[in-house]
Amino acid sequence: MNLEDRVTDLESRLAFQDDTIQALNDVLVEQQRVVERLQLQMAALLKRQEEMVGQFESFEEEAPPPHY
């Protein structure tokens, strides 16, 4: 294999690696968006759950009805 063939082969490999890196980066960016969206949803669900627990605790603290 002469020098020109080796350079051509290396250029070809470099181009393929560049494409692969770009594709991996695109996937990583999309996954980060999904993770951020899921974190926001989880925070909203935790807040809602805390509010609901607070409502149930206030019901439990009420005095029993007078007929007891």
Predicted model as a PDB file, atoms N, CA, C, CB and O in Angstrom, pLDDT in the B-factor column:
MODEL        1                                                                  
ATOM      1  N   MET A   1       0.857  -1.174   0.000  1.00 83.00           N  
ATOM      2  CA  MET A   1       0.000   0.000   0.000  1.00 83.00           C  
ATOM      3  C   MET A   1       0.903   1.238   0.000  1.00 83.00           C  
ATOM      4  CB  MET A   1      -0.975  -0.002   1.236  1.00 83.00           C  
ATOM      5  O   MET A   1       1.756   1.393   0.874  1.00 83.00           O  
ATOM      6  N   ASN A   2       0.707   2.106  -0.981  1.00 95.00           N  
ATOM      7  CA  ASN A   2       1.554   3.290  -1.068  1.00 95.00           C  
ATOM      8  C   ASN A   2       1.012   4.413  -0.189  1.00 95.00           C  
ATOM      9  CB  ASN A   2       1.665   3.762  -2.522  1.00 95.00           C  
ATOM     10  O   ASN A   2      -0.074   4.300   0.380  1.00 95.00           O  
ATOM     11  N   LEU A   3       1.756   5.467  -0.087  1.00 95.00           N  
ATOM     12  CA  LEU A   3       1.429   6.582   0.798  1.00 95.00           C  
ATOM     13  C   LEU A   3       0.093   7.229   0.427  1.00 95.00           C  
ATOM     14  CB  LEU A   3       2.541   7.627   0.755  1.00 95.00           C  
ATOM     15  O   LEU A   3      -0.701   7.568   1.305  1.00 95.00           O  
ATOM     16  N   GLU A   4      -0.150   7.395  -0.858  1.00 95.00           N  
ATOM     17  CA  GLU A   4      -1.406   8.021  -1.305  1.00 95.00           C  
ATOM     18  C   GLU A   4      -2.614   7.177  -0.899  1.00 95.00           C  
ATOM     19  CB  GLU A   4      -1.395   8.221  -2.839  1.00 95.00           C  
ATOM     20  O   GLU A   4      -3.622   7.728  -0.456  1.00 95.00           O  
ATOM     21  N   ASP A   5      -2.536   5.884  -1.036  1.00 94.00           N  
ATOM     22  CA  ASP A   5      -3.629   4.987  -0.636  1.00 94.00           C  
ATOM     23  C   ASP A   5      -3.861   5.055   0.877  1.00 94.00           C  
ATOM     24  CB  ASP A   5      -3.317   3.531  -1.063  1.00 94.00           C  
ATOM     25  O   ASP A   5      -4.997   5.050   1.351  1.00 94.00           O  
ATOM     26  N   ARG A   6      -2.763   5.118   1.612  1.00 96.00           N  
ATOM     27  CA  ARG A   6      -2.883   5.195   3.077  1.00 96.00           C  
ATOM     28  C   ARG A   6      -3.551   6.497   3.490  1.00 96.00           C  
ATOM     29  CB  ARG A   6      -1.498   5.076   3.746  1.00 96.00           C  
ATOM     30  O   ARG A   6      -4.413   6.498   4.369  1.00 96.00           O  
ATOM     31  N   VAL A   7      -3.163   7.606   2.866  1.00 96.00           N  
ATOM     32  CA  VAL A   7      -3.774   8.898   3.175  1.00 96.00           C  
ATOM     33  C   VAL A   7      -5.258   8.882   2.814  1.00 96.00           C  
ATOM     34  CB  VAL A   7      -3.050  10.037   2.422  1.00 96.00           C  
ATOM     35  O   VAL A   7      -6.090   9.369   3.579  1.00 96.00           O  
ATOM     36  N   THR A   8      -5.582   8.331   1.670  1.00 96.00           N  
ATOM     37  CA  THR A   8      -6.981   8.227   1.247  1.00 96.00           C  
ATOM     38  C   THR A   8      -7.785   7.394   2.245  1.00 96.00           C  
ATOM     39  CB  THR A   8      -7.076   7.608  -0.163  1.00 96.00           C  
ATOM     40  O   THR A   8      -8.907   7.754   2.601  1.00 96.00           O  
ATOM     41  N   ASP A   9      -7.209   6.288   2.689  1.00 97.00           N  
ATOM     42  CA  ASP A   9      -7.869   5.429   3.674  1.00 97.00           C  
ATOM     43  C   ASP A   9      -8.087   6.181   4.984  1.00 97.00           C  
ATOM     44  CB  ASP A   9      -7.038   4.157   3.923  1.00 97.00           C  
ATOM     45  O   ASP A   9      -9.163   6.099   5.577  1.00 97.00           O  
ATOM     46  N   LEU A  10      -7.070   6.911   5.436  1.00 97.00           N  
ATOM     47  CA  LEU A  10      -7.201   7.684   6.677  1.00 97.00           C  
ATOM     48  C   LEU A  10      -8.239   8.787   6.544  1.00 97.00           C  
ATOM     49  CB  LEU A  10      -5.856   8.287   7.070  1.00 97.00           C  
ATOM     50  O   LEU A  10      -9.000   9.037   7.478  1.00 97.00           O  
ATOM     51  N   GLU A  11      -8.276   9.444   5.404  1.00 97.00           N  
ATOM     52  CA  GLU A  11      -9.285  10.481   5.180  1.00 97.00           C  
ATOM     53  C   GLU A  11     -10.688   9.884   5.197  1.00 97.00           C  
ATOM     54  CB  GLU A  11      -9.031  11.200   3.845  1.00 97.00           C  
ATOM     55  O   GLU A  11     -11.619  10.477   5.742  1.00 97.00           O  
ATOM     56  N   SER A  12     -10.827   8.722   4.604  1.00 97.00           N  
ATOM     57  CA  SER A  12     -12.117   8.039   4.592  1.00 97.00           C  
ATOM     58  C   SER A  12     -12.548   7.681   6.014  1.00 97.00           C  
ATOM     59  CB  SER A  12     -12.047   6.772   3.718  1.00 97.00           C  
ATOM     60  O   SER A  12     -13.698   7.895   6.397  1.00 97.00           O  
ATOM     61  N   ARG A  13     -11.619   7.138   6.784  1.00 97.00           N  
ATOM     62  CA  ARG A  13     -11.932   6.790   8.173  1.00 97.00           C  
ATOM     63  C   ARG A  13     -12.282   8.020   8.993  1.00 97.00           C  
ATOM     64  CB  ARG A  13     -10.758   6.061   8.813  1.00 97.00           C  
ATOM     65  O   ARG A  13     -13.201   7.983   9.811  1.00 97.00           O  
ATOM     66  N   LEU A  14     -11.557   9.106   8.778  1.00 98.00           N  
ATOM     67  CA  LEU A  14     -11.832  10.345   9.498  1.00 98.00           C  
ATOM     68  C   LEU A  14     -13.232  10.862   9.187  1.00 98.00           C  
ATOM     69  CB  LEU A  14     -10.790  11.405   9.147  1.00 98.00           C  
ATOM     70  O   LEU A  14     -13.954  11.292  10.087  1.00 98.00           O  
ATOM     71  N   ALA A  15     -13.608  10.820   7.928  1.00 97.00           N  
ATOM     72  CA  ALA A  15     -14.946  11.277   7.538  1.00 97.00           C  
ATOM     73  C   ALA A  15     -16.012  10.409   8.203  1.00 97.00           C  
ATOM     74  CB  ALA A  15     -15.111  11.246   5.997  1.00 97.00           C  
ATOM     75  O   ALA A  15     -17.017  10.931   8.687  1.00 97.00           O  
ATOM     76  N   PHE A  16     -15.808   9.103   8.231  1.00 98.00           N  
ATOM     77  CA  PHE A  16     -16.758   8.200   8.871  1.00 98.00           C  
ATOM     78  C   PHE A  16     -16.836   8.483  10.375  1.00 98.00           C  
ATOM     79  CB  PHE A  16     -16.359   6.730   8.618  1.00 98.00           C  
ATOM     80  O   PHE A  16     -17.923   8.493  10.951  1.00 98.00           O  
ATOM     81  N   GLN A  17     -15.699   8.708  10.997  1.00 98.00           N  
ATOM     82  CA  GLN A  17     -15.688   9.002  12.429  1.00 98.00           C  
ATOM     83  C   GLN A  17     -16.383  10.326  12.723  1.00 98.00           C  
ATOM     84  CB  GLN A  17     -14.253   9.034  12.956  1.00 98.00           C  
ATOM     85  O   GLN A  17     -17.104  10.439  13.714  1.00 98.00           O  
ATOM     86  N   ASP A  18     -16.174  11.321  11.877  1.00 97.00           N  
ATOM     87  CA  ASP A  18     -16.863  12.599  12.057  1.00 97.00           C  
ATOM     88  C   ASP A  18     -18.379  12.427  11.996  1.00 97.00           C  
ATOM     89  CB  ASP A  18     -16.408  13.601  10.993  1.00 97.00           C  
ATOM     90  O   ASP A  18     -19.109  12.998  12.806  1.00 97.00           O  
ATOM     91  N   ASP A  19     -18.845  11.640  11.034  1.00 97.00           N  
ATOM     92  CA  ASP A  19     -20.284  11.370  10.925  1.00 97.00           C  
ATOM     93  C   ASP A  19     -20.798  10.649  12.165  1.00 97.00           C  
ATOM     94  CB  ASP A  19     -20.582  10.535   9.668  1.00 97.00           C  
ATOM     95  O   ASP A  19     -21.866  10.975  12.683  1.00 97.00           O  
ATOM     96  N   THR A  20     -20.044   9.678  12.632  1.00 98.00           N  
ATOM     97  CA  THR A  20     -20.451   8.914  13.813  1.00 98.00           C  
ATOM     98  C   THR A  20     -20.501   9.803  15.047  1.00 98.00           C  
ATOM     99  CB  THR A  20     -19.495   7.740  14.050  1.00 98.00           C  
ATOM    100  O   THR A  20     -21.445   9.724  15.834  1.00 98.00           O  
ATOM    101  N   ILE A  21     -19.494  10.645  15.220  1.00 98.00           N  
ATOM    102  CA  ILE A  21     -19.470  11.561  16.365  1.00 98.00           C  
ATOM    103  C   ILE A  21     -20.648  12.517  16.311  1.00 98.00           C  
ATOM    104  CB  ILE A  21     -18.153  12.349  16.403  1.00 98.00           C  
ATOM    105  O   ILE A  21     -21.270  12.790  17.337  1.00 98.00           O  
ATOM    106  N   GLN A  22     -20.960  13.025  15.141  1.00 98.00           N  
ATOM    107  CA  GLN A  22     -22.100  13.939  15.010  1.00 98.00           C  
ATOM    108  C   GLN A  22     -23.417  13.230  15.340  1.00 98.00           C  
ATOM    109  CB  GLN A  22     -22.157  14.522  13.586  1.00 98.00           C  
ATOM    110  O   GLN A  22     -24.278  13.792  16.017  1.00 98.00           O  
ATOM    111  N   ALA A  23     -23.566  12.007  14.863  1.00 98.00           N  
ATOM    112  CA  ALA A  23     -24.782  11.242  15.156  1.00 98.00           C  
ATOM    113  C   ALA A  23     -24.894  10.972  16.652  1.00 98.00           C  
ATOM    114  CB  ALA A  23     -24.791   9.912  14.372  1.00 98.00           C  
ATOM    115  O   ALA A  23     -25.977  11.094  17.225  1.00 98.00           O  
ATOM    116  N   LEU A  24     -23.795  10.610  17.281  1.00 98.00           N  
ATOM    117  CA  LEU A  24     -23.816  10.373  18.732  1.00 98.00           C  
ATOM    118  C   LEU A  24     -24.130  11.659  19.496  1.00 98.00           C  
ATOM    119  CB  LEU A  24     -22.464   9.800  19.201  1.00 98.00           C  
ATOM    120  O   LEU A  24     -24.859  11.634  20.488  1.00 98.00           O  
ATOM    121  N   ASN A  25     -23.588  12.760  19.041  1.00 98.00           N  
ATOM    122  CA  ASN A  25     -23.869  14.037  19.680  1.00 98.00           C  
ATOM    123  C   ASN A  25     -25.349  14.397  19.560  1.00 98.00           C  
ATOM    124  CB  ASN A  25     -23.006  15.138  19.065  1.00 98.00           C  
ATOM    125  O   ASN A  25     -25.953  14.873  20.521  1.00 98.00           O  
ATOM    126  N   ASP A  26     -25.929  14.172  18.387  1.00 98.00           N  
ATOM    127  CA  ASP A  26     -27.357  14.448  18.199  1.00 98.00           C  
ATOM    128  C   ASP A  26     -28.208  13.622  19.156  1.00 98.00           C  
ATOM    129  CB  ASP A  26     -27.770  14.162  16.752  1.00 98.00           C  
ATOM    130  O   ASP A  26     -29.162  14.132  19.743  1.00 98.00           O  
ATOM    131  N   VAL A  27     -27.865  12.352  19.311  1.00 98.00           N  
ATOM    132  CA  VAL A  27     -28.609  11.481  20.222  1.00 98.00           C  
ATOM    133  C   VAL A  27     -28.441  11.967  21.661  1.00 98.00           C  
ATOM    134  CB  VAL A  27     -28.133  10.010  20.087  1.00 98.00           C  
ATOM    135  O   VAL A  27     -29.407  11.993  22.424  1.00 98.00           O  
ATOM    136  N   LEU A  28     -27.234  12.347  22.028  1.00 98.00           N  
ATOM    137  CA  LEU A  28     -26.965  12.818  23.377  1.00 98.00           C  
ATOM    138  C   LEU A  28     -27.743  14.091  23.689  1.00 98.00           C  
ATOM    139  CB  LEU A  28     -25.478  13.058  23.561  1.00 98.00           C  
ATOM    140  O   LEU A  28     -28.286  14.233  24.784  1.00 98.00           O  
ATOM    141  N   VAL A  29     -27.799  15.007  22.747  1.00 98.00           N  
ATOM    142  CA  VAL A  29     -28.548  16.253  22.941  1.00 98.00           C  
ATOM    143  C   VAL A  29     -30.032  15.937  23.148  1.00 98.00           C  
ATOM    144  CB  VAL A  29     -28.356  17.211  21.724  1.00 98.00           C  
ATOM    145  O   VAL A  29     -30.665  16.502  24.039  1.00 98.00           O  
ATOM    146  N   GLU A  30     -30.580  15.053  22.345  1.00 98.00           N  
ATOM    147  CA  GLU A  30     -31.998  14.685  22.488  1.00 98.00           C  
ATOM    148  C   GLU A  30     -32.256  14.005  23.831  1.00 98.00           C  
ATOM    149  CB  GLU A  30     -32.432  13.757  21.336  1.00 98.00           C  
ATOM    150  O   GLU A  30     -33.264  14.279  24.481  1.00 98.00           O  
ATOM    151  N   GLN A  31     -31.364  13.132  24.243  1.00 98.00           N  
ATOM    152  CA  GLN A  31     -31.524  12.465  25.532  1.00 98.00           C  
ATOM    153  C   GLN A  31     -31.460  13.472  26.674  1.00 98.00           C  
ATOM    154  CB  GLN A  31     -30.449  11.388  25.716  1.00 98.00           C  
ATOM    155  O   GLN A  31     -32.194  13.338  27.653  1.00 98.00           O  
ATOM    156  N   GLN A  32     -30.605  14.466  26.567  1.00 98.00           N  
ATOM    157  CA  GLN A  32     -30.524  15.493  27.612  1.00 98.00           C  
ATOM    158  C   GLN A  32     -31.826  16.276  27.692  1.00 98.00           C  
ATOM    159  CB  GLN A  32     -29.345  16.449  27.346  1.00 98.00           C  
ATOM    160  O   GLN A  32     -32.280  16.616  28.785  1.00 98.00           O  
ATOM    161  N   ARG A  33     -32.423  16.563  26.554  1.00 98.00           N  
ATOM    162  CA  ARG A  33     -33.731  17.247  26.557  1.00 98.00           C  
ATOM    163  C   ARG A  33     -34.783  16.384  27.252  1.00 98.00           C  
ATOM    164  CB  ARG A  33     -34.184  17.574  25.105  1.00 98.00           C  
ATOM    165  O   ARG A  33     -35.590  16.891  28.032  1.00 98.00           O  
ATOM    166  N   VAL A  34     -34.773  15.090  26.970  1.00 98.00           N  
ATOM    167  CA  VAL A  34     -35.734  14.178  27.591  1.00 98.00           C  
ATOM    168  C   VAL A  34     -35.505  14.130  29.103  1.00 98.00           C  
ATOM    169  CB  VAL A  34     -35.618  12.757  26.979  1.00 98.00           C  
ATOM    170  O   VAL A  34     -36.462  14.168  29.875  1.00 98.00           O  
ATOM    171  N   VAL A  35     -34.254  14.048  29.523  1.00 98.00           N  
ATOM    172  CA  VAL A  35     -33.937  13.993  30.955  1.00 98.00           C  
ATOM    173  C   VAL A  35     -34.415  15.270  31.643  1.00 98.00           C  
ATOM    174  CB  VAL A  35     -32.411  13.797  31.175  1.00 98.00           C  
ATOM    175  O   VAL A  35     -35.011  15.208  32.719  1.00 98.00           O  
ATOM    176  N   GLU A  36     -34.160  16.418  31.035  1.00 98.00           N  
ATOM    177  CA  GLU A  36     -34.598  17.680  31.630  1.00 98.00           C  
ATOM    178  C   GLU A  36     -36.114  17.751  31.736  1.00 98.00           C  
ATOM    179  CB  GLU A  36     -34.081  18.857  30.814  1.00 98.00           C  
ATOM    180  O   GLU A  36     -36.644  18.215  32.745  1.00 98.00           O  
ATOM    181  N   ARG A  37     -36.812  17.296  30.706  1.00 98.00           N  
ATOM    182  CA  ARG A  37     -38.275  17.292  30.736  1.00 98.00           C  
ATOM    183  C   ARG A  37     -38.787  16.358  31.829  1.00 98.00           C  
ATOM    184  CB  ARG A  37     -38.843  16.873  29.367  1.00 98.00           C  
ATOM    185  O   ARG A  37     -39.735  16.689  32.542  1.00 98.00           O  
ATOM    186  N   LEU A  38     -38.153  15.185  31.958  1.00 98.00           N  
ATOM    187  CA  LEU A  38     -38.556  14.238  32.995  1.00 98.00           C  
ATOM    188  C   LEU A  38     -38.280  14.789  34.390  1.00 98.00           C  
ATOM    189  CB  LEU A  38     -37.830  12.908  32.806  1.00 98.00           C  
ATOM    190  O   LEU A  38     -39.061  14.552  35.312  1.00 98.00           O  
ATOM    191  N   GLN A  39     -37.190  15.515  34.557  1.00 98.00           N  
ATOM    192  CA  GLN A  39     -36.892  16.122  35.847  1.00 98.00           C  
ATOM    193  C   GLN A  39     -37.950  17.154  36.218  1.00 98.00           C  
ATOM    194  CB  GLN A  39     -35.505  16.769  35.827  1.00 98.00           C  
ATOM    195  O   GLN A  39     -38.371  17.224  37.373  1.00 98.00           O  
ATOM    196  N   LEU A  40     -38.380  17.950  35.252  1.00 98.00           N  
ATOM    197  CA  LEU A  40     -39.435  18.918  35.511  1.00 98.00           C  
ATOM    198  C   LEU A  40     -40.750  18.230  35.878  1.00 98.00           C  
ATOM    199  CB  LEU A  40     -39.634  19.813  34.293  1.00 98.00           C  
ATOM    200  O   LEU A  40     -41.452  18.660  36.793  1.00 98.00           O  
ATOM    201  N   GLN A  41     -41.072  17.162  35.158  1.00 98.00           N  
ATOM    202  CA  GLN A  41     -42.294  16.420  35.465  1.00 98.00           C  
ATOM    203  C   GLN A  41     -42.215  15.790  36.850  1.00 98.00           C  
ATOM    204  CB  GLN A  41     -42.545  15.338  34.407  1.00 98.00           C  
ATOM    205  O   GLN A  41     -43.197  15.793  37.592  1.00 98.00           O  
ATOM    206  N   MET A  42     -41.054  15.253  37.199  1.00 98.00           N  
ATOM    207  CA  MET A  42     -40.889  14.640  38.511  1.00 98.00           C  
ATOM    208  C   MET A  42     -41.037  15.685  39.615  1.00 98.00           C  
ATOM    209  CB  MET A  42     -39.522  13.946  38.611  1.00 98.00           C  
ATOM    210  O   MET A  42     -41.676  15.422  40.634  1.00 98.00           O  
ATOM    211  N   ALA A  43     -40.454  16.859  39.423  1.00 97.00           N  
ATOM    212  CA  ALA A  43     -40.583  17.924  40.413  1.00 97.00           C  
ATOM    213  C   ALA A  43     -42.043  18.334  40.579  1.00 97.00           C  
ATOM    214  CB  ALA A  43     -39.733  19.137  40.010  1.00 97.00           C  
ATOM    215  O   ALA A  43     -42.500  18.561  41.699  1.00 97.00           O  
ATOM    216  N   ALA A  44     -42.774  18.429  39.473  1.00 97.00           N  
ATOM    217  CA  ALA A  44     -44.192  18.783  39.549  1.00 97.00           C  
ATOM    218  C   ALA A  44     -44.994  17.699  40.270  1.00 97.00           C  
ATOM    219  CB  ALA A  44     -44.761  19.010  38.141  1.00 97.00           C  
ATOM    220  O   ALA A  44     -45.879  18.006  41.070  1.00 97.00           O  
ATOM    221  N   LEU A  45     -44.686  16.442  39.988  1.00 96.00           N  
ATOM    222  CA  LEU A  45     -45.386  15.349  40.664  1.00 96.00           C  
ATOM    223  C   LEU A  45     -45.075  15.321  42.151  1.00 96.00           C  
ATOM    224  CB  LEU A  45     -45.016  14.014  40.035  1.00 96.00           C  
ATOM    225  O   LEU A  45     -45.968  15.071  42.960  1.00 96.00           O  
ATOM    226  N   LEU A  46     -43.834  15.572  42.523  1.00 95.00           N  
ATOM    227  CA  LEU A  46     -43.477  15.601  43.949  1.00 95.00           C  
ATOM    228  C   LEU A  46     -44.192  16.737  44.663  1.00 95.00           C  
ATOM    229  CB  LEU A  46     -41.956  15.746  44.125  1.00 95.00           C  
ATOM    230  O   LEU A  46     -44.676  16.564  45.782  1.00 95.00           O  
ATOM    231  N   LYS A  47     -44.260  17.901  44.021  1.00 94.00           N  
ATOM    232  CA  LYS A  47     -44.970  19.030  44.611  1.00 94.00           C  
ATOM    233  C   LYS A  47     -46.452  18.700  44.784  1.00 94.00           C  
ATOM    234  CB  LYS A  47     -44.799  20.288  43.740  1.00 94.00           C  
ATOM    235  O   LYS A  47     -47.045  18.991  45.823  1.00 94.00           O  
ATOM    236  N   ARG A  48     -47.036  18.097  43.768  1.00 94.00           N  
ATOM    237  CA  ARG A  48     -48.459  17.724  43.838  1.00 94.00           C  
ATOM    238  C   ARG A  48     -48.695  16.686  44.937  1.00 94.00           C  
ATOM    239  CB  ARG A  48     -48.945  17.171  42.473  1.00 94.00           C  
ATOM    240  O   ARG A  48     -49.685  16.760  45.664  1.00 94.00           O  
ATOM    241  N   GLN A  49     -47.776  15.713  45.056  1.00 92.00           N  
ATOM    242  CA  GLN A  49     -47.904  14.682  46.082  1.00 92.00           C  
ATOM    243  C   GLN A  49     -47.798  15.302  47.480  1.00 92.00           C  
ATOM    244  CB  GLN A  49     -46.823  13.592  45.891  1.00 92.00           C  
ATOM    245  O   GLN A  49     -48.537  14.915  48.385  1.00 92.00           O  
ATOM    246  N   GLU A  50     -46.885  16.260  47.659  1.00 90.00           N  
ATOM    247  CA  GLU A  50     -46.753  16.925  48.953  1.00 90.00           C  
ATOM    248  C   GLU A  50     -48.010  17.710  49.297  1.00 90.00           C  
ATOM    249  CB  GLU A  50     -45.540  17.852  48.954  1.00 90.00           C  
ATOM    250  O   GLU A  50     -48.433  17.733  50.453  1.00 90.00           O  
ATOM    251  N   GLU A  51     -48.605  18.350  48.305  1.00 88.00           N  
ATOM    252  CA  GLU A  51     -49.847  19.091  48.536  1.00 88.00           C  
ATOM    253  C   GLU A  51     -50.972  18.142  48.950  1.00 88.00           C  
ATOM    254  CB  GLU A  51     -50.250  19.877  47.270  1.00 88.00           C  
ATOM    255  O   GLU A  51     -51.751  18.457  49.850  1.00 88.00           O  
ATOM    256  N   MET A  52     -51.057  16.992  48.301  1.00 88.00           N  
ATOM    257  CA  MET A  52     -52.108  16.032  48.617  1.00 88.00           C  
ATOM    258  C   MET A  52     -51.902  15.448  50.007  1.00 88.00           C  
ATOM    259  CB  MET A  52     -52.146  14.913  47.572  1.00 88.00           C  
ATOM    260  O   MET A  52     -52.866  15.256  50.749  1.00 88.00           O  
ATOM    261  N   VAL A  53     -50.649  15.163  50.368  1.00 86.00           N  
ATOM    262  CA  VAL A  53     -50.365  14.652  51.711  1.00 86.00           C  
ATOM    263  C   VAL A  53     -50.762  15.705  52.741  1.00 86.00           C  
ATOM    264  CB  VAL A  53     -48.858  14.273  51.862  1.00 86.00           C  
ATOM    265  O   VAL A  53     -51.331  15.370  53.780  1.00 86.00           O  
ATOM    266  N   GLY A  54     -50.471  16.969  52.464  1.00 79.00           N  
ATOM    267  CA  GLY A  54     -50.854  18.050  53.373  1.00 79.00           C  
ATOM    268  C   GLY A  54     -52.356  18.134  53.548  1.00 79.00           C  
ATOM    269  O   GLY A  54     -52.833  18.408  54.650  1.00 79.00           O  
ATOM    270  N   GLN A  55     -53.107  17.904  52.492  1.00 78.00           N  
ATOM    271  CA  GLN A  55     -54.566  17.934  52.595  1.00 78.00           C  
ATOM    272  C   GLN A  55     -55.073  16.779  53.449  1.00 78.00           C  
ATOM    273  CB  GLN A  55     -55.205  17.879  51.200  1.00 78.00           C  
ATOM    274  O   GLN A  55     -55.971  16.970  54.269  1.00 78.00           O  
ATOM    275  N   PHE A  56     -54.518  15.593  53.271  1.00 73.00           N  
ATOM    276  CA  PHE A  56     -54.959  14.444  54.057  1.00 73.00           C  
ATOM    277  C   PHE A  56     -54.572  14.583  55.514  1.00 73.00           C  
ATOM    278  CB  PHE A  56     -54.381  13.165  53.491  1.00 73.00           C  
ATOM    279  O   PHE A  56     -55.321  14.148  56.388  1.00 73.00           O  
ATOM    280  N   GLU A  57     -53.428  15.175  55.803  1.00 70.00           N  
ATOM    281  CA  GLU A  57     -53.023  15.382  57.189  1.00 70.00           C  
ATOM    282  C   GLU A  57     -53.955  16.355  57.889  1.00 70.00           C  
ATOM    283  CB  GLU A  57     -51.587  15.892  57.256  1.00 70.00           C  
ATOM    284  O   GLU A  57     -54.249  16.177  59.071  1.00 70.00           O  
ATOM    285  N   SER A  58     -54.427  17.381  57.188  1.00 65.00           N  
ATOM    286  CA  SER A  58     -55.334  18.345  57.804  1.00 65.00           C  
ATOM    287  C   SER A  58     -56.674  17.678  58.116  1.00 65.00           C  
ATOM    288  CB  SER A  58     -55.540  19.569  56.880  1.00 65.00           C  
ATOM    289  O   SER A  58     -57.322  18.054  59.092  1.00 65.00           O  
ATOM    290  N   PHE A  59     -57.108  16.700  57.318  1.00 63.00           N  
ATOM    291  CA  PHE A  59     -58.338  15.978  57.613  1.00 63.00           C  
ATOM    292  C   PHE A  59     -58.163  15.103  58.848  1.00 63.00           C  
ATOM    293  CB  PHE A  59     -58.761  15.126  56.413  1.00 63.00           C  
ATOM    294  O   PHE A  59     -59.086  14.982  59.653  1.00 63.00           O  
ATOM    295  N   GLU A  60     -57.015  14.505  59.006  1.00 62.00           N  
ATOM    296  CA  GLU A  60     -56.765  13.612  60.133  1.00 62.00           C  
ATOM    297  C   GLU A  60     -56.669  14.391  61.439  1.00 62.00           C  
ATOM    298  CB  GLU A  60     -55.483  12.812  59.903  1.00 62.00           C  
ATOM    299  O   GLU A  60     -56.979  13.839  62.495  1.00 62.00           O  
ATOM    300  N   GLU A  61     -56.254  15.642  61.405  1.00 63.00           N  
ATOM    301  CA  GLU A  61     -56.085  16.435  62.610  1.00 63.00           C  
ATOM    302  C   GLU A  61     -57.400  16.993  63.117  1.00 63.00           C  
ATOM    303  CB  GLU A  61     -55.120  17.557  62.358  1.00 63.00           C  
ATOM    304  O   GLU A  61     -57.452  17.472  64.250  1.00 63.00           O  
ATOM    305  N   GLU A  62     -58.446  16.955  62.346  1.00 64.00           N  
ATOM    306  CA  GLU A  62     -59.740  17.495  62.768  1.00 64.00           C  
ATOM    307  C   GLU A  62     -60.300  16.653  63.908  1.00 64.00           C  
ATOM    308  CB  GLU A  62     -60.740  17.535  61.580  1.00 64.00           C  
ATOM    309  O   GLU A  62     -60.071  15.445  63.977  1.00 64.00           O  
ATOM    310  N   ALA A  63     -61.024  17.298  64.785  1.00 63.00           N  
ATOM    311  CA  ALA A  63     -61.638  16.604  65.922  1.00 63.00           C  
ATOM    312  C   ALA A  63     -62.740  15.683  65.411  1.00 63.00           C  
ATOM    313  CB  ALA A  63     -62.208  17.620  66.960  1.00 63.00           C  
ATOM    314  O   ALA A  63     -63.359  15.972  64.387  1.00 63.00           O  
ATOM    315  N   PRO A  64     -62.990  14.591  66.104  1.00 66.00           N  
ATOM    316  CA  PRO A  64     -64.064  13.701  65.670  1.00 66.00           C  
ATOM    317  C   PRO A  64     -65.417  14.395  65.787  1.00 66.00           C  
ATOM    318  CB  PRO A  64     -64.056  12.405  66.496  1.00 66.00           C  
ATOM    319  O   PRO A  64     -65.556  15.338  66.566  1.00 66.00           O  
ATOM    320  N   PRO A  65     -66.382  13.961  65.054  1.00 69.00           N  
ATOM    321  CA  PRO A  65     -67.718  14.563  65.118  1.00 69.00           C  
ATOM    322  C   PRO A  65     -68.285  14.429  66.554  1.00 69.00           C  
ATOM    323  CB  PRO A  65     -68.680  13.880  64.076  1.00 69.00           C  
ATOM    324  O   PRO A  65     -67.884  13.533  67.297  1.00 69.00           O  
ATOM    325  N   PRO A  66     -69.203  15.311  66.930  1.00 74.00           N  
ATOM    326  CA  PRO A  66     -69.737  15.334  68.300  1.00 74.00           C  
ATOM    327  C   PRO A  66     -70.473  14.040  68.707  1.00 74.00           C  
ATOM    328  CB  PRO A  66     -70.681  16.508  68.446  1.00 74.00           C  
ATOM    329  O   PRO A  66     -70.599  13.778  69.903  1.00 74.00           O  
ATOM    330  N   HIS A  67     -70.946  13.255  67.791  1.00 75.00           N  
ATOM    331  CA  HIS A  67     -71.697  12.069  68.162  1.00 75.00           C  
ATOM    332  C   HIS A  67     -70.794  10.951  68.681  1.00 75.00           C  
ATOM    333  CB  HIS A  67     -72.495  11.577  66.979  1.00 75.00           C  
ATOM    334  O   HIS A  67     -71.307   9.904  69.076  1.00 75.00           O  
ATOM    335  N   TYR A  68     -69.459  11.131  68.696  1.00 58.00           N  
ATOM    336  CA  TYR A  68     -68.565  10.111  69.253  1.00 58.00           C  
ATOM    337  C   TYR A  68     -68.446  10.240  70.721  1.00 58.00           C  
ATOM    338  CB  TYR A  68     -67.208  10.186  68.638  1.00 58.00           C  
ATOM    339  O   TYR A  68     -67.732   9.461  71.353  1.00 58.00           O  
TER     340      TYR A  68                                                      
ENDMDL                                                                          
END                                                                             
